[in-house]
C-alpha cells in the first residue's frame, strides 16, 4: 500500500515538474511564433502519438452519447485550444520575467472548476468553500503585482499577463467540469486522442490566420522544442498525472501538484534571476493554502463505525435510517451527501446526513441505505461520501421533511 502511494505521488510530482520545465524553459523560446500556431502543432503532433489508442479502442466510439460528445468538444475547445493558447500568450508576454507568476495563477483552476460545477452541474458545497475561494482570489491578486499599491501605474503588458493567465486557469478549470461527463464508459487513452484530435481541427483556421508564412520557415530548433513539449509536458505528463491519480487520494495529489508552482519559483530565480516580492510571497502562501483547503472540502470522506439504536423517528414518517455516533462526523461538514455504503459485505447506494434533526432538534449522523431494510443495529458499517448535495435544513413539520426526503432520494434512484 505504501509503495502504491509513493509511486503515485512521484508520478504526479514528475508530471508537475514537466509542466514547470515547459513554462520556464521550453515555451518562452518559441515567442517568435503565434500562440495559436504552437497550440495547433502541439496538439497535431500529440494526436499522432495518441492515434494508436483511437485505433485500439475504436469500438467504444459507438457507446459515446451526444452529451458525452458535447463534453469532449468542450474539453478540446477550452482545455486544449483556448487553455494552451492563453497560457502560451501569457508566458510570451511575461518574456523571461516573472514566469512563475503565470504558473502560480494556474492554482486557481480548482476554484474555477468547483464554482462552475455549482453553476453548470448544480453541485453544492459547504459554505466555507466560498470563504476559501475568496481568499484564493485575494492571494492571486497579491501574486500578480509586486507592489499592489501601484496597480494603476503599471504597463498594460502586466495586466495582460494576468488576464491571459487567469483565462488559461478558467479554461482548464471548466474542462475539468465537463471531463466528468466525457470519461464515462471510455478508455482515458481514447479520450486523450479524441481531445487532441478535436483540438487540432479547432485550431487549424486560427493557426493559419495568425501565421502567414510557410511551415518550412519554422526553424529547426523551434521544431525540436515543439517536439520536446509533445513528448514531455504534453502526452507524457498527462499520462503520468492520471496514472498517479489512480493510486493516491485527491488530497495527496493536491499536495504533489504543488511541485509545479514551487519548482517554477526556484527555476525562475536560479536561471532567470527573478525573485518574488514580499507581497507576492505572502500572496503565494495565501493562494496555495486557500486552494488546498478548498479542494479538501470535496474529497471523499470515509466513515467506519457501529450502528447505534436511534429513537425510531424515521420509521414514523416512513423512512428507515441507520444511526451512527455523532463523533464520527468530526472530519466532514454539515449537510447531505450522496454516498456508497458497505454493510454485511455488500455495497449499496445511500444518503448520509449530518446536521440538525427536525424531529429531535438535535444534531445527528444517519444514513439511508437504498433498497435495504435489515436490522443492522450493533453491526459495523463503512460509508464513503461521493458528492455534497445540500446544506442541512430544519423543517417546521414532518410532512415538509418527508417531501424533501423524497426529492433527495430521487438523486440516487
N, C-alpha and C positions, 0 to 999 in steps of 0.2 A: 504493500500500500504506500509506504514511504517513498519507494523508488518510483512508483507511478506518479506521485505528486511532484517529486523532484524533476523527473523527465518532462512532465507537462509544464512546470514553471520555467524550466530552462528553455523550452521551445518558444513560449510566449516572450520571454526576455530577449531571445535571439531575434525573433521577428521584430520586436520593438527597436532593437539596435540597428537592424537593417533599414527600417524606416528613418531612423535618425541619421544614419550614414547617407541615405538618399538625399534628404533635405539639406544636410550640411555640406556634402562634398560633390555629389553627382549632379543633381538637378540645377544648381546655380551655374554650372559650367555650360549649360545649354541656353543661356539667356539670349543668344543671338537668334534663336528660333522662336516662332509664335507658340504660346502655351497650348493653343488648340491643336497645332501640328504634333507637338510632343504627346499630348493625350491620345491622339489618333494612332500614332506609331507605336506607342507603348501598349495600347490595347490590341492593335492589329497583330503585332508580333506575339503578344501574350496569348491571343486566340489560337495562333498556330501551335503554340506549345501545349495548349489545353485541348486541342482538337481531338486527340485520342479518346478523351472522356466523352465527348459528344458522340463518337462512333460506338464506343463500348456500351454506353447507356442510352442509346437512341430509342430503345423500346419504351423507356419511361416518358418520352415526349408525348405519347398518346394519353397519358394519365394526367397531364397538366391542364388544369381548368382555366377558364377565361380570366377569373380573378387572379390566379397564380401568374398567368402571362402578364397581366397588368402590373402585378407586384414586381415581377422580374424586369419589366421595362422601366419601372420607376427606379429600381436599384441600378440598372445600367445607366439611366439618364442622370440621376443625382449622385449615386455612389461612384460611378465610373466617369462619365463625360464631364459633368459640372464640377464634382468634387476634385478630380485630378486637375482640371483646368484652373480652378480657383486657387488651389494650393500652389501650383506651379507659378501662377501670376503673382501671388503673394511673395514667394521666395525670390522671384526675379526683381520685384520692386524693392525688396529688402536688400538686394545685392549680396554682398558678403558682410552686411552689418545686421546684427540683431535677428539672425535667422532663428535663434532659439525662441524668440517671442512668437514667431509664426507657429512653431511647433507646440509651444505651451498653450496657445489658444485652442489647439485641437482637443485639449482635455475637456472642453465644453461640449463635446459630442454627446456624452451620455445625458447631459441636461436637456439638450435639444431633442434627443431620442425619446426620453421619458415624457417630456412636455408634449411632443407630437402624439405619443401613444395615448395620452389623456384626451387629446382633441380628436384624433382620427379614429383610434381604436376604442374610444370610450373607456379606457382603463383608468382606474382611480389609485391614488397613492396617499399615504398618511400626510397630514397637514405639514408636518415638519419638513417634508421634501421641498416645499416651496420656499422655506426658510433657507435651506442649503442651496437651492438654485439661485436665490438672490445673492447669497454670499459668494457663490462661484462667479457670478456676473461682476460683482464688485472686484473680486480678485482679478478677473480678466481685464478690467479697466486699468488697474494699477500695474499689471504686467505689460500692457501696451505702451504706456507712457513713462519714460524715465523721470520726468518731472510733471506730475499730474496738474500742478498749478499753472503750467504753461500750455494747456491743451489748445487754447485758441490762438497760439502764436507759433504753431508747428507747420512745417512744409506739408503741402497737400499729399505728398507721397506717403507720409507717416500714417495719415488717415486711411489711405487706400490699402496699405499693407494690412491694417487691422480689419478693414471691411472684407477684403478677399479671404483673409484667414478665417474670419467668422462665417463667411459664406461657405467655405470648404467644410468647416465643422458642422454647419447646419445641413449641408448636402449629405455628408456621411452619416450624420445622426438620423436623418429622415430615411436613408436607405436601410438603416438598421431596423426601423419600424416595419417597413414593408418586407424586409427579409424574413420576418416571421411567417409570412404567407408563402413566400417563394420557395422555401426549403422543404415544404411538406411533400412527402412521397417521392422525392427525387434525390439522387446522389449529389453530394456537395461538389464533386468534380464536374458533374453535368451542369450544375447551377453556375459554377465559375466560368465554364466555357460559354454558356449562354450569355452571361453578363458581359464577358469580354467581346463576344461576337456582336451583340446588340450595340454596345458602346462604340465599336468600330464603325458600324453602319451610321450611328447617330453623328459621329464626328467627321465623317467624310466631307460633307459640304463646308462646315466651319473651318476645317483644316485647309482645304483648297482655297477658301475665300480669303483667309489671312496669310496665305503663303503663295506668292505669285511666281516663285522660281521653280526649278525642276528638282526632283528628289536627288538627282545626280549632283546638285550643287551642295548638298549636305556633306560636310567634311567627314572624313574617315573617323576622326577622333570623336565626333558627335555621334556617329552611328555606333561606335564602340560603347560610348556612355549609355545610350539608349538600350543597347543590348544587355549591359550590366544591370540596368534598372529592371528590365524584364525578368532576368534570371535571379535577381536578389530581392529587392524591395517589392517587386511585383508578384509573380506567381509563387516563388519560394516562400516569401514572408507570409502570404495569405494562407498557404497550406500549413506552415509551421504554427501559425496562430490558431487555426481551427483544430489542428492536431492536439495542441496543448489544452485547448478549452474542453476537449473530451475527457481529459484526465484530471482536471483540477476544478475546484469550486470557483464560481464567479468572483468571490471576494479575493481569492489568491490571484486570479487573473488580473483583477483591477490593480493590485499592488505590483505585479510583474510588468504591467504595461507602463508603469512609471519609468521604466528604463528608457523609454522614448524621450520624454522631455528632459529628464535628468541628464542623460548622456548628451543630448543636444546642447545643454548649457555648458557642459565641460568641453565638448568639441568646439563650440563657438568661442570659448575662452582660449583654449590652448592652441588652436590653429588659426583663428581669425582675430585673436586678441580683443574680443568683445566681452564686456562684463555687464551684468545687470546692476542697475542702481539699487539702493537700499529699499526704495518703494517697490521696485519690481520684484525683489527677493521676497518682500512681505506679501505682495500680490500672488506670487508663485505658491508660497506656503498656504495662503488662504484658498486659492483656486483648487489646488490638489487635495487639500483636506476636505473642502466642501463637496467636491465631486466624489471623493472616496466614500464619505458618509451618505451621500445621496444614493449612490449605486448600491450600498449595503441594504438600503430600505427595500429594494425589490428583489434581493436574492432569496432563494428558497430557504425556509427555516424548518428544521427537523425537531419534532417534539415526540418524546417517548415517555410513557407513563402508565400508571394503572388506573383503570376506570373506577371512579368512586360513585357511591349512591347519591342520587340527586333528590330533589323534593317532588319529582313527578309532575311538575307544572307543564312540561312539554306534552305529556300524554293528554292533559286536559283540553288542549287545543288541537290534538290530532297530529302532533309532530314528535317523533321519537328522537331523542338526543342522548349522547353519551357524555357524561361529565368528567372533567379532569381537574386536578388540583390547580388552583389559580397561580401558584408559584412557578409552574411550568411555562407561563407566558411572559416571563421576565425579559426575553430577548426579542419579542415581537411587539409591534404597535397595535393599539386597539383597532378593531374593525372586523370585517367579514372577509374570509379568504376561501378561494377555490383550492381544494387540496386532494392529495392521494392518501388513502388510509390503508394500513396493513393491520389486519386483525385475524387471529386464528389462521395465520399463514396464508391469507388470501388478500388480494388487493381490491379496493373499491374506490369510487369517487365520492367526494363529500364536500361539506361546507363547514369550515371552522370559524367559530365566533368567539371573540374576546372583547368584552365590554359590559355595559350596563344591561342587566336583565330586567325587562319591563314588568315582569310578573313578580319579581322579588325586590326590585330596586337596589340590587347588589351586583357588583361585577362578577362575571362568570367566565369560564373557559369550557366550551362544549362543542361537540362535533355532531353533525347529522350525516349519517352514512347512507348513501343511496342504495336502495334495494337490499337492505339489511335490517332485520328486526330481532336478532337473537339477544338474549340477556348476557351481556359481557361484563357485568359488574365484577370487579376484582381481577379482571384479566388485563394483560399488558397490550397496549396499542401504540402504533407508530404513525405519526402524521407528518407529511411533507407538504408544506404550503407551495402553491403554484402561482397564484395571482391574487393581488389585493383587489377586492371588489368595491367595498364602500366603508365609510366611517360607521361607527356604532350609532344607534339611534334609539331613543326612548319613545315608546308608543303609549297613547292615552288609554287604550283598551285592547283586550285580546283579539278582537276582530281585526283591527288595523294591523296588529302584529302578524296575524295569520295571513293576511293579504300580502304583506311584504315578504313573508317567508315563501309564499307561492311564487312570487316574482323572482326571488333569489334562486329557487330550485330550478327554474327554467334555464339557468345558466349551465347546469350540469346534466340536463335531460337531453 
